[in-house]
Amino acid sequence: MSTPNDRYDARTALVVVDVQNDFADPEGGLYVEGGEQVVPVINEETDAARAAGAFVVYTQDWHPETTPHFAKDGGTWPVHCVAGTWGAELHPDLKVVEDAPIVRKGVDGGDGYSGFSVRDPVSGEESATELGRHLEEAGIERVVVTGLAGDVCVKATALDARRLGYEVELPLATTRMVELEPGDGAAAREEMEAAGVQLTG
């Protein structure tokens, strides 16, 4: 079982996905059960990554008030992470590395699941975020994906990272599943393992 202290080096990036109030606080609009519990665990990962000279980057769901992503506008999800609101802010106990990039997704009303891309919910067209460029410029070969939720945005980010040729590790203690439908968490783990994502303790 790998530990934070042996996960990181200068060719590895820690990607912290959507550790925001709406997901990680029990009062949040789309609270992921146990989401607040991952914050100190991810902080340990951040400390280890920084000590090893690894690259750290954050993603942040950042939706407009009206978007086909939300159930009230014909989509799937309750209102969450609306730009400029408390719910969209990174969790106050999360360690945020100074000068680390924060990649916002869903900005134009798209389905911002993966940290790497945004999908137009009407046309299905996908466009890239800045995450891929940040990793390429940093010379990254391997990524450690953490955050919320494990069966949605974390999964999408990990799968895209594999498709782009990165080695990918997901320490399971750093995530929780939203389980929109029963069994989503188990299905997500199977899908990630099949794609070559290393799921570790």
C-alpha positions in Angstrom: 0.0 0.0 0.0 1.5 3.3 -1.0 1.6 6.2 1.4 1.6 10.0 0.8 5.3 10.1 1.4 6.2 7.7 -1.4 3.6 8.8 -4.0 5.3 12.0 -5.1 8.2 13.3 -7.1 8.9 16.2 -9.5 7.1 14.3 -12.4 4.0 13.7 -10.4 1.0 16.1 -10.0 -1.5 16.1 -7.1 -4.9 17.0 -8.6 -7.4 18.1 -6.0 -10.9 17.9 -7.5 -13.8 20.1 -6.3 -13.3 20.2 -2.5 -15.9 22.9 -2.2 -18.5 23.8 0.4 -21.4 22.5 -1.6 -19.9 19.0 -1.7 -17.8 18.9 1.5 -20.1 20.7 4.0 -23.3 19.1 5.4 -25.1 22.3 4.7 -24.0 22.2 1.0 -26.3 22.1 -1.9 -25.0 18.7 -3.2 -23.4 17.4 0.0 -21.4 14.2 -0.5 -21.8 12.1 2.6 -18.5 12.1 4.5 -17.1 14.8 2.2 -15.7 16.8 5.0 -13.7 13.8 6.2 -11.5 13.9 3.1 -10.2 17.4 3.8 -7.5 16.5 6.4 -6.5 13.5 4.3 -6.0 15.6 1.2 -4.1 18.1 3.3 -1.6 15.3 4.2 -1.3 14.5 0.5 -0.6 18.2 -0.2 2.1 18.3 2.5 3.8 15.2 1.0 3.5 16.5 -2.6 5.0 19.9 -1.6 7.9 18.2 0.3 8.7 16.1 -2.8 8.6 19.0 -5.2 5.5 17.7 -6.9 3.0 19.9 -8.9 -0.3 20.7 -7.2 -3.4 21.9 -9.0 -7.0 22.4 -8.0 -10.3 22.2 -9.9 -13.4 24.2 -8.9 -16.9 23.7 -10.1 -18.1 27.2 -11.1 -21.6 27.3 -12.6 -23.9 30.1 -13.7 -27.2 30.4 -11.9 -29.0 29.0 -14.9 -27.6 26.0 -16.7 -28.9 22.8 -18.3 -26.7 21.0 -15.8 -29.2 21.7 -13.0 -32.4 19.8 -12.5 -34.4 23.0 -12.3 -33.3 23.8 -15.9 -33.8 20.3 -17.3 -30.6 18.6 -16.1 -29.7 16.1 -13.5 -28.3 17.8 -10.5 -29.5 20.1 -7.6 -28.2 23.6 -7.8 -24.6 23.7 -6.6 -21.4 25.6 -6.9 -22.9 28.7 -8.4 -20.1 31.2 -9.2 -19.4 33.6 -6.5 -21.4 31.9 -3.8 -20.4 30.3 -0.5 -21.1 26.9 -2.0 -18.6 27.3 -4.8 -15.8 28.3 -2.4 -13.0 25.8 -1.7 -13.6 24.3 1.8 -12.1 26.7 4.4 -10.0 23.9 6.0 -8.5 22.8 2.7 -4.8 23.7 2.3 -4.4 25.6 -0.9 -0.9 26.0 -2.1 0.0 29.6 -2.9 0.3 30.2 -6.6 -1.1 26.8 -7.5 -3.4 26.9 -10.5 -7.1 26.6 -9.9 -9.0 25.3 -12.9 -12.6 26.3 -13.0 -15.1 24.1 -14.9 -18.7 24.5 -15.9 -18.2 28.2 -16.2 -20.3 28.6 -19.4 -23.1 26.3 -18.3 -21.4 23.1 -19.5 -21.2 19.8 -17.6 -17.9 20.3 -15.9 -17.3 16.7 -14.7 -13.7 16.1 -15.8 -11.0 18.5 -14.8 -9.7 18.2 -18.3 -12.8 19.0 -20.3 -16.2 20.6 -20.3 -19.2 19.1 -22.2 -22.0 21.1 -23.6 -25.1 19.4 -22.2 -27.2 20.2 -25.3 -24.8 19.5 -28.2 -22.5 17.1 -26.4 -19.5 18.9 -27.8 -16.4 18.9 -25.5 -13.8 21.5 -25.1 -10.5 21.4 -23.1 -9.9 23.2 -19.8 -6.5 24.6 -18.8 -5.6 21.5 -16.7 -3.9 19.6 -19.6 -1.7 22.6 -20.5 -0.7 23.1 -16.9 0.4 19.4 -16.6 2.2 19.5 -19.9 4.1 22.6 -19.1 5.2 21.1 -15.7 6.5 18.0 -17.4 4.1 15.7 -15.6 4.0 12.0 -16.3 1.9 10.7 -13.4 -1.1 12.2 -11.5 -2.6 11.5 -8.1 -6.3 12.4 -8.3 -8.2 13.2 -5.1 -11.4 15.0 -4.1 -15.1 14.9 -4.7 -17.1 13.1 -5.8 -15.4 9.8 -6.5 -18.1 8.4 -8.8 -18.5 11.7 -10.8 -15.9 14.4 -11.2 -13.0 12.4 -9.7 -13.8 9.4 -11.9 -14.1 11.6 -15.0 -10.8 13.3 -14.3 -9.0 10.1 -13.6 -10.3 8.4 -16.8 -9.4 11.5 -18.9 -5.9 11.4 -17.4 -5.5 7.8 -18.4 -6.8 8.6 -21.9 -4.1 11.3 -22.2 -1.4 8.8 -21.3 -0.7 9.6 -17.6 -0.2 7.0 -14.9 -3.0 7.6 -12.5 -3.4 6.8 -8.8 -6.6 7.4 -6.7 -6.0 7.0 -3.0 -9.5 5.9 -1.9 -9.2 7.6 1.5 -9.1 11.0 -0.3 -12.6 10.7 -1.9 -16.2 9.8 -1.2 -19.0 8.7 -3.6 -22.2 10.7 -4.1 -24.1 7.6 -5.2 -26.8 9.4 -7.2 -28.0 5.9 -8.0 -27.3 2.8 -5.8 -24.2 1.0 -7.0 -22.7 4.1 -8.7 -19.7 3.9 -6.4 -18.9 0.3 -7.0 -19.4 0.8 -10.8 -17.0 3.8 -10.8 -14.3 1.8 -9.0 -14.7 -1.0 -11.6 -14.6 1.4 -14.5 -11.5 3.1 -13.2 -9.6 -0.1 -12.5 -10.5 -1.4 -16.0 -8.9 1.8 -17.4 -5.7 1.3 -15.5 -6.3 3.7 -12.6 -4.5 2.4 -9.5 -6.9 2.5 -6.6 -5.0 2.5 -3.3 -5.7 2.6 0.4 
